[in-house]
Amino acid sequence: MKTASFFLRCWLALTILTGCNTNTQPATDPAATTPPTAATPSTPATPPAIGKQTILFFGNSITAGLGVDPEEAFPALVGQKIDSAGLGYTIQNAGLSGETTAGGRSRVGWVLRRPVAVFVLELGGNDGLRGLPLSDTRRNLQAIIDTVRRRSPQAQIVLAGMQIPPNLGADYATQFKQLYADLARQNKLVLIPFLLEGVGGVARLNQPDGIHPTPAGHRLVARTVWAILQPLLQKPAATQQP
């Protein structure tokens, strides 16, 4: 009952939050992109620290840390873990609230102005909550993956899986969840099965809207992501497979 209630709150709140976003049509050419407007949060203007490789988090409001301070969002917390471990990486947060896979496809080429070592892809939740065709979501995510491979061939791509409530039918929800596993397998990506594992449906770990993690929730998300990232970052670069 707790999970069902959480999913219902997710459906209602995210539909409202994303309803004003117009990024619903895929770009005809994912490489032909334009910079975001000045009001668009994106990658920092300054280059990464000399000698450090970049881990880029590319996602929606979960990655952007909507409702919490920037240093409390999970990408920044992962950055703290990296610093504590003495690893030579720096974090860039390219999360954008309300982002769909079509919107991500439109801006990924601009975001990848410089090569990155790791690209963490967290998109699709807004597509599913809007009931967009799964074929479109799959095609957009594949286009983003292809752009990363073209712009930054040596990058490790980590795909963050998401889940949606069964409001549009159990089959749709099941197929939505499965498309992440399929894309990871077909493209030989590293998969985070469910980004909000242990957080979704837990009231004390979510803000009043029931969908965006609190600082404590982001700490658990960071722990989930770190469990996947840490082994990758400790491998010699020559042994990592694109």
C-alpha positions as CSV (number, residue, x, y, z in Angstrom):
1,M,0.0,0.0,0.0
2,K,2.9,2.4,0.8
3,T,4.4,1.8,-2.7
4,A,1.1,2.2,-4.4
5,S,0.4,5.5,-2.6
6,F,3.9,6.8,-3.5
7,F,3.4,5.9,-7.1
8,L,0.0,7.8,-7.1
9,R,1.6,10.9,-5.6
10,C,4.4,10.6,-8.2
11,W,1.9,10.5,-11.0
12,L,0.0,13.5,-9.9
13,A,2.9,15.6,-8.9
14,L,5.2,14.9,-11.8
15,T,2.4,15.4,-14.3
16,I,2.0,18.9,-12.9
17,L,5.7,19.6,-12.6
18,T,6.5,18.5,-16.1
19,G,3.3,19.7,-17.8
20,C,4.8,23.1,-18.7
21,N,7.9,21.6,-20.3
22,T,7.7,21.6,-24.0
23,N,10.6,19.2,-24.8
24,T,8.4,16.4,-26.1
25,Q,9.6,16.1,-29.7
26,P,12.9,14.4,-30.6
27,A,15.5,16.4,-32.3
28,T,16.1,15.5,-35.9
29,D,19.8,15.7,-35.4
30,P,21.1,15.1,-31.9
31,A,24.5,16.5,-32.8
32,A,23.1,19.8,-34.1
33,T,22.3,21.5,-30.8
34,T,22.1,25.0,-29.5
35,P,23.2,26.2,-26.0
36,P,20.6,26.5,-23.3
37,T,19.3,29.9,-22.4
38,A,20.8,31.8,-19.5
39,A,18.1,30.5,-17.2
40,T,18.9,26.9,-17.9
41,P,21.0,25.1,-15.3
42,S,23.7,23.1,-17.1
43,T,27.4,22.4,-16.9
44,P,29.7,24.9,-15.2
45,A,31.4,27.5,-17.4
46,T,34.8,26.7,-15.9
47,P,36.8,23.7,-17.1
48,P,37.6,20.7,-14.9
49,A,40.5,20.9,-12.6
50,I,43.8,20.2,-14.3
51,G,44.7,16.5,-14.1
52,K,41.2,15.4,-13.2
53,Q,38.8,13.5,-15.4
54,T,35.2,14.5,-15.5
55,I,32.1,12.5,-14.4
56,L,29.0,14.1,-15.9
57,F,25.6,13.5,-14.5
58,F,22.9,14.1,-17.2
59,G,19.3,13.9,-16.0
60,N,16.2,15.6,-14.8
61,S,15.0,17.2,-11.5
62,I,16.3,14.2,-9.4
63,T,19.9,14.8,-10.7
64,A,19.4,18.6,-10.6
65,G,18.5,18.3,-6.9
66,L,15.2,20.2,-7.0
67,G,14.2,21.4,-3.6
68,V,17.6,20.9,-1.9
69,D,20.9,22.9,-1.8
70,P,23.3,22.0,-4.7
71,E,25.8,20.5,-2.3
72,E,23.0,18.2,-0.9
73,A,22.1,16.7,-4.3
74,F,23.4,13.2,-4.9
75,P,25.9,14.1,-7.7
76,A,27.7,16.5,-5.3
77,L,27.6,13.8,-2.5
78,V,29.2,11.4,-4.9
79,G,31.8,14.0,-5.6
80,Q,32.6,14.2,-1.9
81,K,33.0,10.4,-1.8
82,I,35.4,10.7,-4.7
83,D,37.5,13.3,-3.0
84,S,37.6,11.3,0.3
85,A,38.8,8.3,-1.7
86,G,41.5,10.4,-3.3
87,L,40.4,9.6,-6.9
88,G,41.3,11.9,-9.7
89,Y,37.8,12.8,-10.9
90,T,35.6,15.9,-10.8
91,I,31.8,16.1,-11.0
92,Q,29.7,18.1,-13.4
93,N,25.9,18.2,-12.7
94,A,23.9,18.7,-16.0
95,G,20.5,17.9,-14.5
96,L,17.6,19.9,-15.7
97,S,14.2,19.9,-14.0
98,G,11.3,18.8,-16.2
99,E,13.7,17.2,-18.8
100,T,12.4,14.5,-21.1
101,T,14.5,12.1,-23.2
102,A,13.7,14.3,-26.2
103,G,14.9,17.4,-24.4
104,G,18.0,15.5,-23.4
105,R,18.6,14.4,-26.9
106,S,18.5,18.0,-28.1
107,R,21.1,19.3,-25.6
108,V,23.5,16.5,-25.1
109,G,25.8,17.5,-27.9
110,W,26.2,21.0,-26.4
111,V,26.8,19.6,-22.9
112,L,29.6,17.3,-24.3
113,R,31.8,20.2,-25.3
114,R,34.7,18.4,-23.7
115,P,35.4,14.7,-23.3
116,V,34.2,13.0,-20.1
117,A,35.5,9.9,-18.4
118,V,32.0,8.8,-17.1
119,F,28.6,9.8,-18.3
120,V,25.7,9.0,-15.9
121,L,22.4,9.0,-17.8
122,E,19.3,9.6,-15.7
123,L,16.3,10.3,-18.0
124,G,13.0,8.8,-18.9
125,G,10.9,9.2,-15.8
126,N,9.1,12.2,-17.2
127,D,8.4,10.3,-20.4
128,G,6.8,7.5,-18.6
129,L,4.7,9.7,-16.3
130,R,3.3,11.4,-19.4
131,G,2.6,8.1,-21.1
132,L,4.8,8.9,-24.1
133,P,5.4,6.0,-26.5
134,L,8.1,3.7,-25.2
135,S,9.5,3.5,-28.7
136,D,10.2,7.2,-28.6
137,T,11.8,7.0,-25.2
138,R,14.0,4.1,-26.3
139,R,15.0,5.9,-29.5
140,N,15.9,9.1,-27.7
141,L,17.9,7.3,-25.1
142,Q,19.7,5.4,-27.8
143,A,20.4,8.7,-29.6
144,I,21.9,10.1,-26.4
145,I,24.1,7.1,-26.0
146,D,25.2,7.3,-29.6
147,T,26.1,11.0,-29.2
148,V,28.2,10.2,-26.1
149,R,30.0,7.4,-27.9
150,R,30.7,9.8,-30.8
151,R,31.7,12.8,-28.8
152,S,33.5,11.0,-26.0
153,P,34.5,7.6,-27.3
154,Q,36.4,6.5,-24.2
155,A,33.6,7.4,-21.8
156,Q,32.0,4.8,-19.5
157,I,28.2,5.2,-19.7
158,V,26.2,4.4,-16.6
159,L,22.4,4.1,-17.2
160,A,20.2,4.9,-14.2
161,G,17.0,2.8,-14.3
162,M,13.7,4.3,-13.3
163,Q,10.2,2.9,-12.6
164,I,6.8,4.4,-13.0
165,P,3.3,3.7,-11.4
166,P,1.0,1.3,-13.2
167,N,-1.6,4.0,-13.9
168,L,-1.3,3.5,-17.7
169,G,-1.4,-0.3,-17.2
170,A,0.8,-2.9,-15.8
171,D,2.2,-3.8,-19.2
172,Y,3.4,-0.2,-19.9
173,A,5.0,0.0,-16.5
174,T,6.7,-3.3,-16.9
175,Q,8.0,-2.5,-20.4
176,F,9.2,0.9,-19.2
177,K,11.3,-0.7,-16.5
178,Q,12.6,-3.4,-18.9
179,L,13.7,-0.9,-21.6
180,Y,16.6,0.2,-19.3
181,A,17.8,-3.3,-18.9
182,D,17.5,-3.9,-22.6
183,L,19.4,-0.7,-23.5
184,A,22.2,-1.5,-21.0
185,R,22.6,-5.0,-22.4
186,Q,22.5,-4.0,-26.1
187,N,25.0,-1.2,-25.6
188,K,27.1,-2.9,-23.0
189,L,26.4,-0.1,-20.4
190,V,26.7,-0.2,-16.7
191,L,23.2,-0.3,-15.2
192,I,21.8,1.1,-11.9
193,P,18.6,-1.0,-11.8
194,F,16.6,1.6,-9.9
195,L,18.1,5.0,-8.9
196,L,15.6,5.5,-6.1
197,E,16.0,2.1,-4.5
198,G,15.2,2.4,-0.8
199,V,14.0,6.0,-1.2
200,G,10.8,5.8,-3.3
201,G,7.8,5.3,-1.1
202,V,9.5,6.3,2.1
203,A,7.8,9.5,3.3
204,R,10.6,10.7,5.5
205,L,13.1,10.5,2.6
206,N,11.0,12.6,0.3
207,Q,9.9,16.2,0.1
208,P,6.2,17.1,0.6
209,D,5.5,16.4,-3.1
210,G,6.3,12.8,-2.4
211,I,8.7,12.4,-5.4
212,H,11.8,14.5,-4.8
213,P,14.3,13.2,-2.2
214,T,15.1,15.2,0.9
215,P,18.8,15.7,1.8
216,A,18.6,12.3,3.6
217,G,17.0,10.7,0.6
218,H,19.8,12.1,-1.7
219,R,22.4,10.6,0.7
220,L,20.8,7.1,0.1
221,V,20.7,7.8,-3.7
222,A,24.4,8.8,-3.6
223,R,25.1,5.5,-1.8
224,T,23.4,3.5,-4.5
225,V,25.2,5.4,-7.3
226,W,28.6,5.1,-5.5
227,A,28.2,1.3,-5.2
228,I,28.2,1.2,-9.0
229,L,30.7,3.9,-9.7
230,Q,33.4,3.1,-7.2
231,P,34.5,-0.1,-8.9
232,L,34.6,1.6,-12.3
233,L,36.7,4.5,-11.0
234,Q,39.3,2.2,-9.4
235,K,39.9,0.2,-12.6
236,P,42.9,1.2,-14.7
237,A,41.5,3.3,-17.6
238,A,43.0,0.9,-20.2
239,T,40.9,-2.0,-18.9
240,Q,37.6,-0.1,-19.2
241,Q,35.4,-1.0,-22.1
242,P,33.5,1.7,-24.0
